[in-house]
Every structure is written in C-alpha cells, then in structure tokens.
Amino acid sequence: MMRELLYHYYDESTGPFVNLSDLEVDEAERVLSNIRLNKKGFASKRSVDYLQIRRSLELKAREIFVSKGGKASRSHPHYMTLGKCPWLLDWYPLGKELEIPIYEFETDNISFTYGDLFPTMRYQDGKPYRKQVYTLNEIRKVINEFGLPQVWNFDGDKGPERYIEVQIWDDKPLCNWKITNQLFN
C-alpha cells in the first residue's frame, strides 16, 4: 500500500477548502456565474445545472456514507484526492497543492469514491465501483483490485477515473491547515 497522503488542489487567490456548497444557493450561483464570465479555470466550463447536480450527488454520497456508519457533521464535503494528482493544478488559474497525511483524519469522517464523484455516481458502464461510496478499509480493497487511477489512467484516455476522491465530512481536522496556509500566503 502506498504512503497514504491526501492532497487538496485549490486556487491561490481563494485559499484551501473554500467550498461552493457551503454558500446559499443564490450566492453559489452568483460566484459560479462570475467564474464563468471571467473564464477562470476548469470551473468556468461547468454546466448551468452543475450546482443542482453537485448538491444532489453530495447528498447521495452522504447518505451512503452514513449508512455504513460514517459520521458526517458537514452537509457537503470538502474534497481531496488519495495520492498526488499534479494535473489538477491546471484546473485553477493559480493552482496550489496542499498535502495532509491521512492519519490527521478520523476514519469515520472521510469517505472515498473511485474517481471523481460526478462520473462515479453518474456513468453507467457496469464497472463495479460506480455509484459506490467507500470507507477507508473498503477503498484499500478496491485499490488492491483495480490499482490507482492516477497511475493506470494518468492521461484520462481510459475513462473518467483519474484519481481516488476523498470526501471530508468534518471541518475540525482542516482548521490547522487553513490557518497555516493563510500564514504563508
């Protein structure tokens, strides 16, 4: 098993763990419209119904996670990846990467999808990891069977799986990282 590090990718201008889903619907739409208007990074290409779909998928992921005994104090997760994915830096005009060891998190506050939440929950190609949300022990088994997507599908030419997404359902372990990052920016 690889050394388990979680990575968060974000834009330097906003800082880490700034989340559209934390905003009221109207405010989130306004922010996303501004991003689209200014053609800022990957988010500027998102569809008009993106936020509606995102909130629906986040709710579904939360329900599955909680049904497995997970504890979700947040309504919507923060996102990270299991393992490094440097190409995600290109999603942002001023891309930054934050690395946090997995042991900083309580295992019952984090869930995983084999790939980004959107294709994982929406693609219908019969792969066994579709529509699944995993605990840490479960995702380790999936990785043992299928490998890390960022290794076997680095260029994205073998499907939508490009990384293992981590959903963080508690703010507490992120507080120190937010403060530390603000001190160095």
C-alpha beads as a LAMMPS data file, in Angstrom:
LAMMPS data file: protein, C-alpha beads

185 atoms
184 bonds

1 atom types
1 bond types

-500.0 500.0 xlo xhi
-500.0 500.0 ylo yhi
-500.0 500.0 zlo zhi

Masses

1 110.0

Atoms # bond

1 1 1 0.000 0.000 0.000
2 1 1 1.255 3.458 -0.868
3 1 1 2.094 6.017 1.815
4 1 1 -1.330 7.465 2.413
5 1 1 -1.294 11.180 1.761
6 1 1 -4.293 13.279 0.893
7 1 1 -3.994 16.212 -1.489
8 1 1 -6.155 19.273 -1.844
9 1 1 -5.959 21.369 -5.005
10 1 1 -7.153 24.964 -4.955
11 1 1 -6.577 28.431 -6.343
12 1 1 -4.086 30.619 -4.509
13 1 1 -6.450 33.599 -4.712
14 1 1 -9.149 31.857 -2.643
15 1 1 -7.119 29.560 -0.387
16 1 1 -7.781 25.950 0.561
17 1 1 -11.120 24.415 1.465
18 1 1 -13.283 27.214 0.093
19 1 1 -16.403 25.382 -0.952
20 1 1 -19.262 26.475 -3.258
21 1 1 -21.562 24.053 -1.474
22 1 1 -21.126 25.988 1.781
23 1 1 -22.809 29.011 0.208
24 1 1 -26.525 29.612 -0.059
25 1 1 -27.819 28.500 -3.474
26 1 1 -28.187 32.037 -4.884
27 1 1 -24.750 33.113 -3.676
28 1 1 -23.127 29.945 -5.059
29 1 1 -24.797 30.559 -8.437
30 1 1 -23.536 34.152 -8.413
31 1 1 -19.967 33.047 -7.650
32 1 1 -20.077 30.348 -10.344
33 1 1 -21.526 32.827 -12.871
34 1 1 -18.646 35.183 -12.120
35 1 1 -16.136 32.369 -12.629
36 1 1 -17.765 31.522 -15.971
37 1 1 -17.826 35.171 -17.045
38 1 1 -14.143 35.622 -16.239
39 1 1 -13.268 32.220 -17.733
40 1 1 -11.343 31.266 -14.582
41 1 1 -10.002 27.726 -14.825
42 1 1 -11.868 24.448 -15.135
43 1 1 -14.880 25.682 -13.136
44 1 1 -15.687 28.181 -15.900
45 1 1 -16.698 25.249 -18.139
46 1 1 -19.293 23.803 -15.773
47 1 1 -22.867 23.384 -16.988
48 1 1 -25.754 25.608 -15.952
49 1 1 -27.211 22.821 -13.777
50 1 1 -23.836 21.988 -12.173
51 1 1 -24.694 23.154 -8.655
52 1 1 -28.027 21.347 -8.627
53 1 1 -26.359 18.104 -9.741
54 1 1 -23.466 18.598 -7.313
55 1 1 -25.727 19.084 -4.285
56 1 1 -27.779 16.039 -5.262
57 1 1 -24.672 13.862 -5.620
58 1 1 -23.225 15.146 -2.357
59 1 1 -26.469 14.298 -0.563
60 1 1 -26.439 10.791 -2.060
61 1 1 -22.767 10.273 -1.101
62 1 1 -23.503 11.454 2.439
63 1 1 -26.470 9.079 2.749
64 1 1 -24.411 6.095 1.589
65 1 1 -21.510 7.006 3.876
66 1 1 -23.722 7.451 6.939
67 1 1 -25.497 4.151 6.185
68 1 1 -22.056 2.499 6.514
69 1 1 -21.512 4.037 9.938
70 1 1 -19.740 7.175 8.777
71 1 1 -20.075 10.386 10.753
72 1 1 -20.824 13.459 8.679
73 1 1 -21.011 16.718 10.604
74 1 1 -20.949 18.643 7.312
75 1 1 -23.889 18.667 4.907
76 1 1 -21.495 18.864 1.952
77 1 1 -17.937 17.532 1.873
78 1 1 -14.628 19.181 1.251
79 1 1 -12.671 17.361 -1.458
80 1 1 -9.211 15.871 -1.614
81 1 1 -7.506 13.074 -3.516
82 1 1 -5.828 9.953 -2.199
83 1 1 -2.380 10.295 -3.684
84 1 1 -0.895 13.042 -5.776
85 1 1 -2.555 14.306 -8.989
86 1 1 -0.435 17.230 -10.218
87 1 1 -2.524 17.731 -13.374
88 1 1 -5.322 19.057 -11.096
89 1 1 -3.207 22.181 -10.613
90 1 1 -4.266 23.107 -14.153
91 1 1 -7.902 23.384 -13.012
92 1 1 -7.036 26.714 -11.384
93 1 1 -5.529 29.964 -12.666
94 1 1 -3.060 29.939 -9.740
95 1 1 -3.119 26.280 -8.767
96 1 1 -1.771 25.203 -5.399
97 1 1 -1.404 21.812 -3.735
98 1 1 -1.763 21.014 -0.050
99 1 1 -0.609 17.652 1.330
100 1 1 -2.062 16.237 4.550
101 1 1 -1.277 12.783 5.995
102 1 1 -4.367 10.608 6.250
103 1 1 -3.706 9.963 9.935
104 1 1 -4.767 13.591 10.617
105 1 1 -8.362 12.476 9.984
106 1 1 -10.723 10.241 11.911
107 1 1 -11.536 7.380 9.546
108 1 1 -15.247 7.691 10.243
109 1 1 -15.202 11.297 8.929
110 1 1 -13.829 10.537 5.448
111 1 1 -15.287 8.652 2.517
112 1 1 -13.937 7.762 -0.901
113 1 1 -15.087 7.317 -4.466
114 1 1 -13.100 5.508 -7.129
115 1 1 -12.865 8.525 -9.367
116 1 1 -14.465 11.947 -9.119
117 1 1 -17.923 11.971 -7.529
118 1 1 -19.602 13.134 -10.767
119 1 1 -18.608 10.293 -13.104
120 1 1 -18.564 7.744 -10.286
121 1 1 -22.208 8.368 -9.478
122 1 1 -23.465 9.132 -12.996
123 1 1 -21.646 6.884 -15.503
124 1 1 -23.493 3.713 -16.396
125 1 1 -20.860 1.404 -17.815
126 1 1 -21.261 -1.544 -15.440
127 1 1 -17.965 -1.083 -13.599
128 1 1 -18.342 -2.402 -10.037
129 1 1 -17.156 0.822 -8.389
130 1 1 -19.865 3.006 -9.972
131 1 1 -22.437 4.532 -7.611
132 1 1 -20.297 3.415 -4.651
133 1 1 -19.002 5.371 -1.678
134 1 1 -16.309 3.616 0.328
135 1 1 -14.848 3.656 3.810
136 1 1 -11.062 3.676 4.156
137 1 1 -10.853 -0.100 4.565
138 1 1 -13.155 -0.639 1.592
139 1 1 -11.227 1.692 -0.738
140 1 1 -7.993 -0.104 0.151
141 1 1 -9.552 -3.333 -1.154
142 1 1 -10.753 -1.596 -4.331
143 1 1 -7.248 -0.190 -4.911
144 1 1 -5.765 -3.655 -4.421
145 1 1 -8.108 -4.956 -7.118
146 1 1 -8.066 -2.097 -9.647
147 1 1 -4.972 -0.022 -8.802
148 1 1 -4.730 3.742 -8.520
149 1 1 -6.453 5.534 -11.401
150 1 1 -3.782 8.253 -11.434
151 1 1 -1.275 5.514 -12.280
152 1 1 -3.172 3.449 -14.884
153 1 1 -5.135 6.372 -16.361
154 1 1 -2.798 9.324 -15.961
155 1 1 -3.828 10.929 -19.269
156 1 1 -7.534 10.159 -18.883
157 1 1 -7.652 8.184 -22.119
158 1 1 -9.006 5.024 -20.437
159 1 1 -12.145 6.549 -18.910
160 1 1 -13.251 9.158 -16.386
161 1 1 -11.388 7.627 -13.424
162 1 1 -8.330 9.821 -12.896
163 1 1 -7.923 9.708 -9.107
164 1 1 -9.496 8.476 -5.901
165 1 1 -11.594 11.276 -4.497
166 1 1 -11.781 11.786 -0.739
167 1 1 -14.814 13.433 0.809
168 1 1 -14.034 15.168 4.107
169 1 1 -17.147 15.347 6.312
170 1 1 -15.709 17.257 9.280
171 1 1 -14.114 20.725 9.435
172 1 1 -12.158 20.171 12.629
173 1 1 -9.094 18.435 11.130
174 1 1 -8.856 21.139 8.448
175 1 1 -8.738 24.122 10.795
176 1 1 -4.968 23.955 11.364
177 1 1 -4.310 23.595 7.653
178 1 1 -6.443 26.625 6.797
179 1 1 -4.647 28.764 9.396
180 1 1 -1.170 27.518 8.454
181 1 1 -1.800 28.198 4.769
182 1 1 -3.058 31.740 5.473
183 1 1 0.137 32.482 7.436
184 1 1 2.330 31.555 4.471
185 1 1 0.336 33.276 1.691

Bonds

1 1 1 2
2 1 2 3
3 1 3 4
4 1 4 5
5 1 5 6
6 1 6 7
7 1 7 8
8 1 8 9
9 1 9 10
10 1 10 11
11 1 11 12
12 1 12 13
13 1 13 14
14 1 14 15
15 1 15 16
16 1 16 17
17 1 17 18
18 1 18 19
19 1 19 20
20 1 20 21
21 1 21 22
22 1 22 23
23 1 23 24
24 1 24 25
25 1 25 26
26 1 26 27
27 1 27 28
28 1 28 29
29 1 29 30
30 1 30 31
31 1 31 32
32 1 32 33
33 1 33 34
34 1 34 35
35 1 35 36
36 1 36 37
37 1 37 38
38 1 38 39
39 1 39 40
40 1 40 41
41 1 41 42
42 1 42 43
43 1 43 44
44 1 44 45
45 1 45 46
46 1 46 47
47 1 47 48
48 1 48 49
49 1 49 50
50 1 50 51
51 1 51 52
52 1 52 53
53 1 53 54
54 1 54 55
55 1 55 56
56 1 56 57
57 1 57 58
58 1 58 59
59 1 59 60
60 1 60 61
61 1 61 62
62 1 62 63
63 1 63 64
64 1 64 65
65 1 65 66
66 1 66 67
67 1 67 68
68 1 68 69
69 1 69 70
70 1 70 71
71 1 71 72
72 1 72 73
73 1 73 74
74 1 74 75
75 1 75 76
76 1 76 77
77 1 77 78
78 1 78 79
79 1 79 80
80 1 80 81
81 1 81 82
82 1 82 83
83 1 83 84
84 1 84 85
85 1 85 86
86 1 86 87
87 1 87 88
88 1 88 89
89 1 89 90
90 1 90 91
91 1 91 92
92 1 92 93
93 1 93 94
94 1 94 95
95 1 95 96
96 1 96 97
97 1 97 98
98 1 98 99
99 1 99 100
100 1 100 101
101 1 101 102
102 1 102 103
103 1 103 104
104 1 104 105
105 1 105 106
106 1 106 107
107 1 107 108
108 1 108 109
109 1 109 110
110 1 110 111
111 1 111 112
112 1 112 113
113 1 113 114
114 1 114 115
115 1 115 116
116 1 116 117
117 1 117 118
118 1 118 119
119 1 119 120
120 1 120 121
121 1 121 122
122 1 122 123
123 1 123 124
124 1 124 125
125 1 125 126
126 1 126 127
127 1 127 128
128 1 128 129
129 1 129 130
130 1 130 131
131 1 131 132
132 1 132 133
133 1 133 134
134 1 134 135
135 1 135 136
136 1 136 137
137 1 137 138
138 1 138 139
139 1 139 140
140 1 140 141
141 1 141 142
142 1 142 143
143 1 143 144
144 1 144 145
145 1 145 146
146 1 146 147
147 1 147 148
148 1 148 149
149 1 149 150
150 1 150 151
151 1 151 152
152 1 152 153
153 1 153 154
154 1 154 155
155 1 155 156
156 1 156 157
157 1 157 158
158 1 158 159
159 1 159 160
160 1 160 161
161 1 161 162
162 1 162 163
163 1 163 164
164 1 164 165
165 1 165 166
166 1 166 167
167 1 167 168
168 1 168 169
169 1 169 170
170 1 170 171
171 1 171 172
172 1 172 173
173 1 173 174
174 1 174 175
175 1 175 176
176 1 176 177
177 1 177 178
178 1 178 179
179 1 179 180
180 1 180 181
181 1 181 182
182 1 182 183
183 1 183 184
184 1 184 185
